[in-house]
Each structure stands twice: as C-alpha cells, then as structure tokens.
Amino acid sequence: MGTLIFCFEWLLTEIYLLNLIFSFLFCKSTIETMTSLSKHVNTGDGEDRISSLPDSLLIHILSLIPTKYAVRTSVLSLRWKDLWAFVPSLECNEWLSAKTVPDNDLSFMNFVDRVLLLHKLPFIEKFAVRGHSGIAVSRLREWIRVAIMHHVRAIDIQMFTDCPLSLPSELFTCKTLIQLSLGKELEFDTPLSSVWLPNLKDLDVSLDYPGNDITQKLFSNCPMLEDLYISANMENEKDIILNVCAPALKTLELKLVAFLDFEQIDWGLVLSRNKIIINAPVLEDLIVFDDYLPCYSLENLSSLVSAYINVGHWCMPAVGMKVHGNQLFKILEGITNVKFLTLLTATMGVLDYADDIKLPLFRNLIHLELIVPGDFSWRRLPDLLCSAPNLGTLVMWKDLPYEDGDYCDFSWVEPQKAPSCFLSHLENLSIMRFEGEDHELELLKYFLGNGRVLKKVLIGCCHLTPEQKTNFLEKAGQFQRISKTCRIEHSDSPDGFEMM
C-alpha cells in the first residue's frame, strides 16, 4: 500500500512540474527570455532540453511548486540534485500527504528538519507551514527560529491545533519580516509586551477568544503596517478592546464572530461589552464583518475610499433591543468620507430594525451598493439617498429571506421630496433580483420620474416566466422618463443585456 501511495505521489510531482514548466515557457512575459536562451539549448533528438535551461530559470520554476515536489526532482539526475536547495521560498504542506501513511506527522516533521538543514541559501524569502495537530509545537518553534536566523521576509503558519500554540518570542521582534500570516484560530500563551515588528507591512491573523494583551499590543507595534486582516472568535460579554491604531495602514479587514446560544437569540442579546477602535489616517479600504455588533469607535478615517459593511446579523431577530441595533450609526458616522460604499444584508436589516436616527452626510459618496434581505424593508432608502448629495451610481439588490417561506415585506414608501442627488448627479441605476411585483414597479417608476440626469437603468429579473418578464418590462418601458437620455436595459444573467 505504501509503495502504491509513493508511486502515485511521484506521478503527481511529475505532472505538477511539467504543467508549471509548460505554462511558464509559453507565458508571453518569457518569450524574449526563451528566444535568447534558444541558442544554448540542444535541439537534437533525445536531448533533455529542460535540463539544459539555466539554473536561475529552473530554480524559479521549482519555486512555483510545493517544497515536497521540488525536493523530489533531486532524483531526476545529477543536474537536478541540489537545485531545490537554492529555492528561496519554502512551502512545507502536510495537507498534501495522504493520512493513510503510517506515522505521517513524524515523517513530515523529519522532512521539514531535513529541508532546513540542507537549504543552501543564506536567506529565506518565505517560510510556510501547513499541518495537523500532531506536529510537535517544539519542532515548529525551532523551524521558525531557523527561518528567522536566515533573515526570513514572510512567514505563513496554518495549523489545526488542539492546544494553545506557543510561538517563539523571536517571531515578534523579527526585523526582516515583511509578511506574517498566523491561523487558523490560534491562541497565544506568551505575553506580547515586547512586540516590535519595524518592517512588517502585511499581517493576517486568526485568533480564538483573544484577550487585551493581544488585541491592544500586536497591531500597535507595527509602524509600517499597510494591510491588516483579522479574523477572531469573540466573547460578547467580556471587556475586550481591539485597538487598531496604525499610522501607515491602507487596507483593513475585520471578521468578528461571537458564538451565541439559542436562549440569547430568543430573548435578546446582551449589549456587547467589546469595543473596536480604529484609528488609521491613511486607510483606503475597509471591510467589516461581524454577527453581533459590538461598540465601534472609528476615528481619523479621512482618506477612506471604499467601505464594505456587513454587521449585526444576530441583532435582527433579537427582541426589544433597538438600542443594540443603534450601534450601527457609530460605524456610519466614522466613514463619512468614503467614495464607494457597500451595505450588505445584515447591515440593511439592522438599519431597518434600529431607531430612525438621522443618517450622517456622505459628501464624497459617488457609488452606493445596497443588499436588502427579503424579510426586511427598503424604508430607509430615501434617507440614504438624501445623505449622499453627490451620488452618481446606485446598485440595489433584493436578497433572499433568511428562512424559506418568509414573507417579503418590501414596504417602499415614496418620499415627499426627491433627494438632491436625483437633480444633478445620479446617472446609473441597477435594480437586481426583482420579481415584477407592483411595489417594485412603483420604485422603478419613482426613479425614472425623478432621475433628471439618469443615463442607464439596468433591471435584473429573476424567478419570472418569459410571459411575466415581458409584461414587467412592457410596463417599465411605459413609465415617463424625466431624463431624455435615459435608456433601460434588462438582464437574466450577469453576462448579457438586451436593450429596450
């Protein structure tokens, strides 16, 4: 059985290598390189032309495949024997190994030991380890130390562990480190009081019930940090402060999940004691996802270009907790400089559920995309439009209900006064996943009758028979258009449009 598995994995190695070589050789960017090399390659019958390529080119090709397969090329011939040892990036992936192999974890650990021992470059560009819980923490710590000794620039650790993962303190003071990825759902059992990563630009970390020792120190001691991705399982009722204060940060993605029992959902959430602080003066892109809506404090986001907000999924079914939903306005007040804004299903549901608090003014907003759950309404749409006086593009999606059979309460109420953006800026309107119902037609009629500078209206129909779609589009085509340049298009799929 073991021999069969080895033969199968060796066949995968050859296929992997050949595919990469052919894709590399025929890439447009390498045509000139291959032309210059052609005079050095023997084209006679039976000649190994691949092995005749320069070391630098072969090493580059080997760097595109997992280290496991790169090492196996050493048995091809003397020409290939040591080439893998000069590959600057090491990707050691236990997940590629068959779990039916006896003592797989031990074999993998011995393999990584051997790779680091025989590696011949004085530096390591990237060191990646992906493995199972059977890998000894002591061995992992030593691998990281060896990589740091070789002036590593990127570290990627993805492991499923049954106990807290103790990482060496040297990792958090590595001066050469530019990229760091730690997950999945790691726990740290060492204090982070001495964290200092002066050149780190890209941090991707997944945390399991983090404490303040991590959330207040890990991100604030990276002065060059530009891209930050945080995924965390949070404890809703604890005083946890996640403080992202980063002067050079350009991209921030937060994914926060609080696991709640059914009793909490049925009887209303306890107002979260978590606090999320973001202070990033040059931040350009913000993505926020949470399912429990903690307290946010967004400060100094004057450079924000785009925001993608999907928060408070569990707030919608909560009983008597409008004050909880009102936390959303803290987020909206902190992103008023944004130019491109997407409010997803959960956010729009919370907005419909919360109190009718006045929305902040988005003076720079030119593109707004809204996804409204089918079991909530569009009643705050006029308020959103009034808050965006310079809006040029509006995209609206009607999402599916959370549960099959839920009544889709559209609840569109025409505002008494048309928002100012209709008069001067709104040029493009997309209304997607509409089903031809009367209230949907009323919404379309309202936009066509008030959009003075509309140029294009795209209608995406769904769940309609050909006859229903024809009737719907005929009615839409009869509506008065205040804009003489407005055209209506419809779509049954994202790939094609038909002009009316």
Number of C-alpha atoms within 10 A of each C-alpha: 7 10 8 9 14 13 11 11 18 15 12 13 20 15 12 16 19 14 12 15 19 10 12 17 16 11 10 10 10 12 13 10 12 16 10 10 13 13 9 13 16 13 11 8 7 7 11 12 14 13 14 14 15 12 14 12 16 18 18 17 20 25 18 17 17 18 21 22 19 25 20 16 20 16 11 10 10 9 13 18 14 17 20 28 22 20 25 20 25 26 20 22 19 22 13 12 16 12 11 10 13 10 10 17 19 12 14 19 20 12 16 22 16 11 18 16 11 13 18 16 12 11 17 24 19 21 21 20 19 18 20 16 12 15 19 13 16 12 14 20 17 14 19 21 18 16 22 23 15 16 17 25 22 22 26 19 19 20 22 16 19 10 12 14 20 15 20 16 15 16 19 20 16 21 17 18 23 21 19 22 18 17 22 18 21 25 20 18 11 14 11 16 13 13 20 21 23 18 17 23 20 21 22 16 20 21 21 18 16 20 18 13 16 21 18 19 20 20 20 18 20 24 18 17 24 19 19 22 16 17 20 21 17 21 20 22 14 12 13 22 20 22 20 21 20 22 17 17 24 21 20 21 18 17 17 21 20 19 11 14 9 9 9 13 16 11 13 18 22 14 18 19 15 20 18 18 17 20 17 23 18 19 24 19 19 21 16 16 21 23 19 26 30 25 20 20 16 18 16 14 20 16 17 23 20 21 21 17 22 23 28 25 20 20 28 24 16 19 13 11 18 16 13 25 27 20 22 22 17 14 19 17 16 19 24 21 18 24 22 19 22 19 20 20 26 23 28 27 27 26 27 19 21 20 14 11 10 10 16 18 18 23 15 16 22 20 20 22 18 21 22 24 23 21 18 24 21 22 16 16 19 17 16 17 21 20 21 24 22 22 26 20 19 19 17 22 19 22 19 16 17 12 9 7 8 11 11 15 14 18 13 16 15 13 12 7 9 17 18 18 22 23 15 15 18 25 21 19 24 18 20 20 17 18 17 20 10 10 14 17 17 16 15 17 18 17 20 24 17 20 25 21 21 27 16 18 21 19 22 20 21 15 12 14 10 9 8 14 18 13 13 19 18 12 13 19 15 9 16 14 19 15 17 11 12 17 16 18 17 20 17 17 10 7 6 9 14 10 9 11
